[in-house]
Amino acid sequence: MRKLVAVLGAVLFVGALNMVLLAPAPLSGTRQAGGGASASENDAMDARKDVIFVSVASFRDPLCPLTLASALLAARRPQRVVFGLVDQGVASEPDGEPDAASFEPCAQALERLYGDEIRVATGCPDPGPFDCSGFLREIRVSEADSRGPAVARAMATSLLHGNDAYYMQIDSHTVFGPHWDTALIRMLNEAAELHNRHHDCTDGLDHAVISSYPNEYSADMTACDDELHCTVRAAAKDAHASALGADAAVNCISFIEPNIRLTFHQAMGFAPTVRVAKWSGLWAAGLSFSRASVWRAVPYVSDLNFLFHGEELLHAARLFTHGIDIFAPSSNVVYHKYAGRKSGSVYTSAAYGSSSAAILTHKSAAKAKHLLGAPLSPAESIHLELPIPPADALGTARSLDDFWAYTLIDIQNLVFGERCVNTSSPDGAYLNMLPSVHASPTWRPLNPPSLD
């Protein structure tokens, strides 16, 4: 897991810069309608109209129950929170059946550790099932069958019901601040209004996404990792208190991943002097919040087996080309544990170390890079499978070239500028924060390339 630049206790400041982003060019012509695929009959019966579907992909993560409990107990309205949990990592016996004793499933640990509190929060009677409100939809996958985070997150989308209103995606080691649900809905409404004004339209709620790498949850969680005895109320309270006044984060710094030869990105902190959503160009899998219609229109690309870099860049390009704008959150409402975790990793699983996994990895990288128009390695070229399924294709509301122009990424040569704006500089230029790539900061023109 890449480490966030703007972490609590070590937030990245650049003097007293006011970091802002410019919007892409307004859309013109006929836009693609949001809402995409219709719901299947068996998932269209949920009568709640404001459900927040929270996608969680976990791999042998002892912090998974803390994550789910935190979301429920910190929500302003926990009754509207529903999880789509893909719990990976239960070891398999020789007969292929999961060995439940080898690793306690997240849902089981959730009830054992936090069942009483959750019953109170959701109004479930005791005795009785702690999930009487139906907040947990689950798929369990054995360690041997795990194929990495992108595949697990795609599986989670299959748990989305037809009447779910919002779609949120997080990692399984996340802590939620108080009333995160109402805060994110407010931010999304702000972003939708920015989209509407900029593009002169009225359907911004179907064309806006809040996304960034959350700030670090910096409290010592060693005991949680080892014994799982932390109380979720104390964890949420500590996370919220430690982040008050800390910079919110916007994805705008790019790096080159040396193996797959694609860019990945991190977040740059900006002072929360103006509590409004900010334009961004890049999407993060660790925090994404939107109307569910966005995910129905732009689902995960299928079969990205063992792909660990490129998933986020590809999804950002797909959102952009479908006419959907990405915005950074205006304040910190969720917090992420980046370092010091003791959870397992699919990197160390037997499945990842197999020769078949290497082939699948080449296929996934080839598919992602083909869609992005990036150069393929010889091994990737061999394993590229065409044609690409229509559901995985880019959109037509804006071009891929427009996306690269907006994000200032040269995908052919892996050269990139920065979308963070230093408004206090003498010439109001873009500041390139990549000393590892450039010996000194590189200044770019203020106005991004035209997308007309």
C-alpha positions in Angstrom: 0.0 0.0 0.0 1.4 3.3 -1.0 1.9 5.8 1.8 0.0 9.1 1.8 2.0 12.2 1.5 -0.3 14.2 3.7 -0.3 12.0 6.8 -1.3 13.1 10.3 1.6 14.3 12.3 3.7 14.7 9.1 1.4 16.7 6.8 3.2 18.0 3.7 3.2 21.8 3.7 4.7 24.0 1.0 5.1 27.3 2.8 1.6 28.8 3.1 0.5 27.7 -0.4 -3.2 27.6 -1.2 -3.5 24.4 -3.2 -6.3 24.4 -5.7 -7.2 22.7 -8.9 -8.7 24.0 -12.1 -11.7 22.3 -13.7 -11.6 20.5 -17.0 -13.1 22.1 -20.1 -17.0 22.1 -20.1 -18.6 19.2 -21.8 -20.3 19.8 -25.1 -22.7 17.9 -27.3 -24.8 15.0 -26.0 -23.6 13.5 -22.8 -23.9 9.8 -21.9 -26.7 9.3 -19.5 -25.9 8.1 -16.0 -27.6 5.1 -14.5 -26.3 2.5 -17.0 -27.4 -1.0 -16.4 -30.8 -1.9 -14.9 -30.9 -3.8 -11.6 -31.7 -7.5 -11.6 -35.1 -8.6 -10.2 -33.7 -10.3 -7.1 -32.0 -7.1 -5.8 -34.6 -4.5 -6.5 -36.7 -5.1 -3.4 -34.8 -2.9 -1.0 -37.3 -0.3 0.1 -34.8 2.1 1.6 -34.2 5.0 -0.8 -31.1 6.5 0.8 -28.9 3.4 1.3 -25.2 4.0 1.4 -23.6 0.9 -0.1 -20.0 0.5 1.3 -17.7 -1.7 -0.8 -15.0 -3.4 1.3 -12.5 -5.9 0.0 -10.5 -7.6 2.8 -7.6 -10.0 2.6 -7.0 -11.7 6.0 -7.3 -8.3 7.6 -7.8 -8.3 11.4 -8.8 -4.6 11.2 -11.8 -5.4 8.9 -14.3 -5.8 11.8 -13.0 -2.5 13.3 -13.6 -0.8 9.9 -17.2 -2.1 9.6 -18.1 -1.3 13.2 -16.6 2.2 13.0 -18.7 3.0 9.9 -21.9 1.9 11.7 -21.2 3.5 15.0 -19.9 6.8 13.7 -22.7 7.3 11.1 -25.3 9.9 11.7 -27.9 7.4 10.4 -26.4 3.9 10.7 -29.7 2.3 9.5 -28.9 3.4 6.0 -25.4 1.9 5.9 -25.0 -1.4 4.0 -21.7 -3.3 3.4 -20.8 -5.2 0.3 -18.0 -7.3 1.9 -15.6 -9.6 -0.1 -13.8 -11.4 2.6 -10.7 -13.1 1.2 -8.1 -15.3 2.9 -9.9 -18.2 4.6 -7.4 -21.0 4.0 -8.5 -24.1 2.0 -8.3 -27.8 3.1 -7.0 -30.3 0.5 -10.5 -31.0 -0.6 -10.9 -27.4 -1.6 -13.4 -26.5 1.1 -12.7 -23.4 3.2 -11.2 -24.1 6.6 -13.1 -21.6 8.8 -10.9 -22.2 11.8 -7.8 -21.0 10.1 -8.8 -17.3 10.1 -11.9 -15.8 11.7 -14.1 -14.3 9.0 -14.7 -10.5 9.3 -18.4 -10.8 9.9 -17.9 -13.4 12.6 -15.3 -11.2 14.4 -17.6 -8.2 13.9 -20.4 -9.8 15.9 -18.1 -11.2 18.6 -16.3 -7.9 19.2 -18.9 -5.2 18.5 -22.3 -7.1 18.3 -23.9 -5.4 21.4 -23.0 -1.9 20.3 -24.2 -2.6 16.7 -27.5 -4.0 18.0 -28.1 -0.7 19.9 -27.0 1.5 16.9 -29.2 -0.3 14.4 -32.1 -1.2 16.6 -31.7 -4.9 16.5 -33.1 -6.8 19.6 -31.0 -8.9 21.8 -31.2 -11.9 21.7 -31.6 -12.1 18.0 -29.4 -11.6 14.9 -27.2 -8.6 15.1 -27.8 -8.0 11.4 -31.5 -7.7 11.6 -31.4 -4.6 9.5 -29.7 -6.4 6.7 -26.5 -4.3 6.7 -24.2 -7.0 5.6 -24.0 -8.6 2.1 -21.0 -10.9 1.9 -19.0 -13.0 -0.5 -16.3 -15.2 1.1 -13.3 -16.3 -1.0 -10.6 -18.7 0.0 -7.0 -17.6 0.0 -6.2 -19.9 -2.9 -8.9 -18.3 -5.0 -8.0 -14.7 -4.3 -7.0 -12.7 -7.4 -6.0 -9.4 -5.9 -7.8 -6.1 -4.9 -9.2 -5.1 -8.3 -11.0 -8.5 -8.8 -12.3 -8.4 -5.2 -13.6 -4.9 -5.6 -15.3 -5.9 -8.9 -17.0 -8.7 -7.0 -18.3 -6.3 -4.4 -20.1 -4.4 -7.0 -22.2 -7.5 -7.7 -23.7 -7.0 -4.2 -25.1 -3.6 -5.1 -28.9 -3.5 -5.0 -31.2 -1.7 -7.4 -32.4 0.9 -4.9 -29.1 1.7 -3.2 -28.7 5.4 -3.5 -24.9 5.9 -2.8 -21.8 3.9 -3.5 -18.8 4.2 -1.3 -15.5 2.2 -1.6 -12.9 2.0 1.2 -10.1 -0.3 2.3 -10.6 -2.8 5.1 -8.3 -0.8 7.5 -10.3 2.4 7.7 -11.6 4.4 10.7 -14.6 6.7 10.3 -15.1 10.1 11.8 -18.4 11.2 13.4 -21.3 11.7 11.0 -19.2 10.8 8.0 -22.4 9.9 6.1 -24.0 13.3 6.2 -20.6 15.0 5.6 -19.9 13.0 2.4 -23.4 13.5 1.1 -23.0 17.3 1.6 -19.6 17.2 -0.2 -21.1 15.3 -3.1 -23.9 17.8 -3.4 -21.3 20.6 -3.5 -19.4 18.7 -6.2 -22.5 18.1 -8.2 -23.3 21.9 -8.1 -19.8 22.7 -9.3 -20.2 20.2 -12.1 -23.6 21.7 -13.1 -22.4 25.3 -13.1 -19.2 24.4 -15.0 -20.9 22.2 -17.7 -24.2 24.1 -17.7 -26.3 21.0 -16.9 -28.5 19.7 -14.1 -27.4 16.1 -13.7 -24.3 16.6 -11.6 -25.2 14.1 -9.0 -24.8 11.4 -11.6 -21.5 12.8 -12.8 -19.5 13.6 -9.7 -17.3 11.5 -7.5 -15.5 12.4 -4.2 -12.2 10.6 -4.1 -8.7 10.9 -2.4 -6.3 9.0 -0.3 -7.6 9.4 3.3 -5.3 10.9 5.9 -3.3 8.5 8.1 -4.9 7.1 11.2 -1.8 7.6 13.3 -2.8 6.1 16.6 -0.9 3.0 17.9 -3.0 0.1 16.7 -0.6 -2.7 17.6 -3.0 -4.0 20.2 -5.8 -4.0 17.7 -3.7 -5.9 15.2 -2.6 -8.5 17.8 -5.7 -8.9 20.0 -8.5 -7.0 18.4 -9.7 -5.6 21.7 -9.8 -1.9 20.8 -13.2 -0.3 21.2 -14.5 1.3 18.0 -15.8 4.4 19.8 -12.3 5.2 21.2 -10.7 4.6 17.8 -13.1 6.8 16.0 -12.8 9.5 18.6 -9.0 9.5 18.5 -8.9 9.5 14.7 -11.3 12.5 14.5 -9.5 14.4 17.2 -6.0 13.8 15.8 -7.1 15.0 12.3 -8.8 18.2 13.3 -7.1 21.0 11.5 -5.0 18.7 9.4 -4.9 19.2 5.6 -7.4 17.5 3.5 -5.9 15.7 0.5 -6.2 16.0 -3.3 -4.7 13.4 -5.7 -2.3 15.3 -7.9 1.2 13.9 -7.5 2.3 11.1 -10.0 5.1 8.6 -9.8 6.3 5.8 -12.1 5.7 2.2 -10.9 8.9 0.5 -12.2 7.5 -3.0 -12.9 4.3 -2.3 -14.8 5.6 1.0 -16.1 2.5 3.0 -15.4 2.0 6.1 -13.3 0.5 5.9 -9.9 -0.3 8.8 -7.6 -0.4 10.1 -4.1 -2.2 12.9 -2.4 -1.1 16.4 -1.7 -2.4 18.2 1.4 -4.2 21.5 1.1 -5.2 23.7 3.9 -9.0 23.5 4.6 -9.5 27.2 4.6 -12.5 26.9 2.2 -14.7 23.9 3.1 -15.8 23.0 -0.3 -15.0 20.2 -2.7 -12.0 20.7 -4.9 -11.5 19.7 -8.6 -9.2 16.7 -9.0 -8.2 14.5 -11.9 -7.2 11.3 -10.3 -9.2 8.6 -8.5 -8.2 6.6 -5.4 -9.6 3.2 -4.5 -9.2 3.8 -0.8 -12.0 6.5 -0.7 -14.6 6.9 -3.4 -18.1 8.3 -2.8 -20.7 8.9 -5.4 -24.3 8.2 -6.4 -24.7 4.5 -7.1 -25.7 5.4 -10.7 -22.0 6.3 -11.3 -20.9 2.7 -10.7 -23.8 1.3 -12.7 -22.7 3.5 -15.6 -18.9 2.9 -15.1 -18.3 -0.4 -13.3 -15.0 -1.9 -12.6 -13.1 -3.3 -15.5 -13.4 -7.1 -15.4 -10.6 -9.7 -14.9 -7.8 -7.4 -13.6 -6.2 -10.4 -11.9 -3.3 -9.5 -9.5 -3.2 -5.9 -10.8 -1.8 -3.7 -8.1 -0.8 -0.6 -10.0 -2.8 0.8 -12.9 -6.3 0.1 -11.5 -6.8 3.6 -10.2 -5.4 5.4 -13.2 -7.6 3.3 -15.5 -10.7 4.0 -13.5 -10.0 7.7 -13.4 -9.7 7.7 -17.2 -12.9 5.7 -17.6 -14.8 8.1 -15.3 -13.4 11.1 -17.2 -14.3 9.8 -20.6 -17.8 9.1 -19.4 -18.2 12.7 -18.5 -17.8 12.2 -14.8 -15.7 14.6 -12.8 -13.6 13.7 -9.7 -13.4 16.0 -6.7 -11.3 15.9 -3.5 -13.1 15.9 -0.2 -13.3 19.3 1.6 -12.5 17.9 5.0 -11.3 14.7 6.7 -14.1 12.2 7.5 -12.4 8.8 7.1 -8.8 7.8 8.1 -6.6 5.0 6.8 -4.0 2.8 8.4 -1.1 2.7 5.9 1.9 1.5 8.0 2.3 -0.9 10.8 -0.5 -3.2 9.9 -0.2 -7.0 10.5 -2.7 -8.1 8.0 -1.9 -10.7 5.4 -1.2 -9.8 1.7 -2.1 -11.6 -1.4 1.5 -10.9 -2.4 2.5 -13.7 0.1 -0.2 -16.1 -0.8 0.4 -19.4 -2.7 -1.9 -18.2 -5.5 0.2 -15.1 -6.2 3.5 -17.1 -6.4 2.3 -19.5 -9.0 3.3 -19.5 -12.7 -0.3 -19.1 -13.7 -0.5 -15.9 -11.6 2.4 -14.4 -13.6 0.5 -15.0 -16.8 -2.7 -13.5 -15.4 -0.7 -10.5 -14.2 0.6 -10.0 -17.7 -2.9 -10.3 -19.1 -4.2 -7.7 -16.6 -1.4 -5.2 -17.3 -1.9 -5.6 -21.0 -5.6 -5.0 -20.8 -5.2 -1.9 -18.6 -2.4 -0.4 -20.7 -4.2 -1.1 -24.0 -7.2 0.8 -22.7 -5.0 3.6 -21.5 -3.0 3.7 -24.8 0.2 3.0 -23.0 3.2 1.0 -24.5 3.1 -2.7 -23.7 6.1 -4.8 -22.8 6.8 -7.9 -25.0 5.3 -10.2 -22.4 2.2 -8.1 -22.1 1.8 -7.9 -25.9 1.9 -11.7 -26.1 -0.9 -12.0 -23.5 -3.2 -9.2 -24.7 -6.6 -10.6 -25.3 -8.8 -8.8 -27.8 -11.4 -7.6 -28.4 -12.0 -5.8 -25.1 -15.6 -6.4 -23.7 -17.8 -3.4 -24.4 -18.5 -3.0 -20.7 -14.8 -2.3 -20.1 -14.4 0.2 -22.8 -13.7 3.9 -22.3 -16.6 6.4 -22.6 -17.2 8.8 -25.5 -18.2 12.0 -23.7 -14.5 13.1 -23.6 -11.5 11.6 -25.3 -8.6 9.8 -23.7 -6.3 12.5 -25.1 -8.4 15.1 -23.2 -7.8 13.1 -20.0 -4.0 13.1 -20.5 -4.1 16.8 -21.2 -6.1 17.5 -18.1 -3.9 15.4 -15.8 -0.7 16.5 -17.6 0.5 12.9 -17.9 2.4 11.9 -21.1 1.6 8.2 -20.9 3.8 7.3 -23.9 7.0 8.7 -22.3 6.0 8.6 -18.7 6.6 12.3 -18.2 4.2 14.4 -16.2 3.5 17.8 -14.9 1.4 18.6 -11.8 -2.2 19.7 -11.3 -1.6 21.3 -7.9 -1.6 25.1 -8.3 0.7 27.4 -6.3 -1.5 30.5 -6.4 0.9 32.5 -4.2 3.8 32.2 -6.6 4.8 35.2 -8.6 3.5 33.9 -11.9 0.7 31.7 -10.5 2.3 28.5 -11.9 1.9 24.8 -11.4 4.6 23.5 -9.1 6.1 20.1 -9.9 6.8 18.3 -6.6 8.9 15.5 -8.0 12.6 16.0 -7.1 13.2 12.3 -7.8 12.2 12.9 -11.4 13.4 16.5 -11.9 16.5 17.9 -10.2 14.6 21.1 -9.5 10.9 22.1 -9.4 9.5 22.5 -12.9 7.0 25.3 -13.6 4.1 24.8 -16.0 1.8 27.4 -17.5 -1.2 28.2 -15.3 -3.9 27.3 -17.7 -4.3 23.6 -18.6 -4.5 22.5 -22.2 -7.8 23.3 -23.8 -10.2 20.3 -24.0 -12.4 21.9 -26.7 
